[in-house]
């Protein structure tokens, strides 16, 4: 895995992903103006918290 810092904008439930011994149905949207140019990433690969649910 690669450690990359990115700004999250919101999260929502989606397809279940299992990887590296973890399972999650939550997905986080990354800020397109941040260091990573936007898009969805499974929370299996995310550390941190306090991200609000998407509207």
Residue pairs with C-beta under 8 A, 6 or more apart in sequence:
1 20
1 45
4 35
4 36
5 35
6 30
6 31
6 34
6 35
6 36
7 30
7 31
7 33
7 34
7 35
8 28
8 29
8 30
8 31
8 46
8 48
8 51
9 29
9 30
9 31
9 51
9 54
10 28
10 29
10 51
10 52
10 53
10 54
10 55
11 26
11 27
11 28
11 29
11 43
11 51
11 52
11 53
11 54
12 26
12 27
12 29
12 53
12 54
13 25
13 26
13 27
14 25
14 26
14 27
14 40
14 42
15 25
15 27
16 23
16 24
16 25
17 23
17 24
17 25
17 42
17 44
18 44
19 42
19 44
19 45
20 44
22 44
23 44
24 42
24 43
24 44
26 42
26 43
27 40
27 41
27 42
27 43
28 40
28 41
28 43
28 46
28 51
29 38
29 39
29 40
29 54
30 36
30 37
30 38
30 39
30 40
30 41
31 38
32 38
32 39
